[in-house]
Amino acid sequence: MKYYIIAGEASGDLHGSNLIKALKIEDQEAKIRSWGGDLMEQAGAELVKHYKEMAFMGFLEVIMNLNTIFKNIDFCKKDIESYNPDIIVFIDYSGFNLRIAKWAKENGYKTNYYISPQIWASRESRIEKIKRDIDAMHVILPFEKDFYEGKHNYPVNFVGHPLIDAISKREEVNVHKFRASFDIDLQKPIIALLPGSRKQEVEKMLSVMLSVTKDFPEYEFVIAGAPSLDSAFYRPFLKGENIKVVQNKTYDLLSISTAALVTSGTATLETALFGVPQVVCYKANWISYQIAKRIITLEYISLVNLIMDKEVVKELIQNDLSTAQLKKELAAILTGERRTEILNNYSALKIKLGGEGASQKAAKYIIENAKS
């Protein structure tokens, strides 16, 4: 069968790549065309457009790039018509994907969503679009099943979280070789800095993360360079300081880190699954933040806290993200009771996420839906 998969961010590329691998196991004749990234292409998809050309962070940034977004939407529709897939699979990236889904449903294509838009966080009214335009929804967070079925009477499939598979199947890193290859001190414990995968995120987050490095001289701070950004992009932030950037090796870095400062997003959950205590950071354009504050109804912004429904990790948002606050919260998770408490909660989090096999379960549901 022919599959058309649309992902628009780094996390979608990761989950999309694992879905593609699963689809190829379940359907050995599978032909896959996708919007995504390097990982989806490496998994065997024909890549139409890279998410680097599509990722805009915040309301203001989206408005400033509306012309590009609308051109992408028009191009996507024409490309789907030309390819004529048996099914279209949307991965998160709701602003773009829900527009394509409406058009696709009107034109007779089968539509599945893998990894739900976060309508439980904001603009819940989008449920009506999902009910109208999506044939089947496959969710990865335990509370999403209750949200869709209990609150909105819309049946969904809970498949578990694909990050568990992505992390459990990776090769164990050779610690000495890894440190040596990136000239990381062989003795000092590592604090990982994960400032995000988009330029706008890094520009907002990295400077304040770096502002605490001199307060912890006994630790080695290492930046997790995003696959979507060149290593040269990080240099102006370093100002000659001996801070290493490890490009496209986030999982290896997390596997040997003692603590982490993490920009809110999928990375907060990845960090938790590696058992690394963290401080969650978030700072947006002022206008974007003011808009978001008025439409997002959640008590927490990190996936760790949302899934556990309590403050497991500290969130420093907007004005709270300062050098003084970051220094205080980082010191608290390096040793002692606070660190132990976080690690105990991480164990409970893994149980809630439903175990391994998410990508395989989703692939089976998608193939079943395509054939129906």
SULMOZI-V142885 format. One record per pair of residues at least 6 apart in sequence whose ideal C-beta (glycine too) atoms are under 6 Angstrom apart, sorted by the first residue. I is the first residue (numbers start at 0). GAP is how many residues later the second one is. If there is no record, write none. Layout:
((I:GAP) (I:GAP))
This chain:
((0:26) (0:85) (0:369) (1:29) (1:83) (1:84) (2:29) (2:82) (2:84) (3:29) (3:76) (3:79) (3:81) (3:84) (4:11) (4:29) (4:84) (5:29) (5:84) (5:91) (6:6) (6:9) (6:29) (6:84) (7:43) (7:46) (7:85) (7:88) (8:42) (8:46) (9:187) (9:218) (10:255) (11:79) (11:80) (11:81) (12:23) (12:24) (12:26) (12:27) (13:25) (14:100) (14:147) (15:20) (15:24) (15:75) (16:22) (16:23) (16:26) (17:144) (17:341) (18:340) (18:343) (19:12) (19:23) (19:24) (19:25) (20:22) (21:337) (21:338) (21:341) (22:7) (22:340) (23:6) (23:20) (25:337) (25:341) (26:340) (31:13) (32:13) (32:50) (33:6) (33:11) (34:13) (34:14) (36:13) (36:14) (40:6) (47:31) (51:176) (54:143) (55:6) (55:9) (56:141) (56:143) (56:144) (57:226) (57:227) (57:230) (58:229) (58:232) (59:225) (59:227) (59:228) (60:139) (72:26) (75:24) (76:26) (85:284) (86:23) (86:283) (87:16) (87:21) (87:23) (88:23) (88:25) (88:277) (89:7) (89:23) (90:23) (90:24) (91:23) (93:23) (97:31) (100:10) (100:32) (101:31) (103:7) (104:6) (104:28) (109:25) (109:260) (110:23) (110:24) (111:24) (111:254) (111:257) (112:21) (112:24) (113:24) (113:248) (114:25) (115:23) (115:28) (118:7) (118:8) (119:27) (120:175) (120:177) (121:173) (121:174) (126:25) (130:23) (134:234) (135:233) (136:19) (137:19) (137:21) (137:224) (137:227) (138:17) (138:19) (139:21) (141:210) (144:11) (144:13) (147:6) (147:8) (148:6) (156:208) (158:199) (158:202) (158:203) (159:194) (159:195) (159:198) (160:192) (160:197) (161:196) (161:197) (162:107) (162:110) (163:189) (163:192) (164:191) (164:193) (164:194) (166:106) (169:81) (172:79) (172:82) (174:81) (177:74) (178:7) (181:62) (181:64) (183:36) (183:60) (184:35) (187:31) (187:32) (188:30) (188:69) (189:30) (189:32) (189:67) (189:68) (190:28) (190:30) (190:68) (191:30) (191:32) (191:61) (191:62) (191:65) (191:68) (192:16) (192:30) (192:68) (193:30) (193:68) (193:69) (193:73) (194:7) (194:10) (194:11) (194:68) (195:6) (195:9) (195:67) (196:29) (196:31) (200:62) (203:79) (204:58) (204:76) (205:31) (207:113) (208:52) (210:112) (211:111) (211:114) (211:115) (212:8) (214:112) (220:22) (221:22) (221:24) (222:22) (223:26) (223:29) (224:6) (224:20) (224:22) (226:21) (230:14) (230:16) (233:11) (245:7) (253:17) (253:20) (253:22) (254:19) (256:19) (258:18) (258:74) (258:75) (259:11) (259:16) (259:18) (260:18) (260:20) (261:6) (261:9) (261:16) (261:18) (262:18) (263:16) (263:18) (263:37) (263:38) (267:12) (267:34) (267:35) (267:36) (268:34) (270:7) (271:32) (271:74) (271:77) (274:71) (276:56) (276:62) (276:65) (277:35) (278:35) (278:50) (278:51) (279:22) (279:33) (279:35) (280:35) (280:40) (281:19) (281:35) (282:35) (282:38) (288:29) (299:6) (300:14) (301:13) (303:8) (303:9) (304:6) (304:7) (306:45) (307:41) (311:33) (313:15) (315:9) (331:6) (332:6))
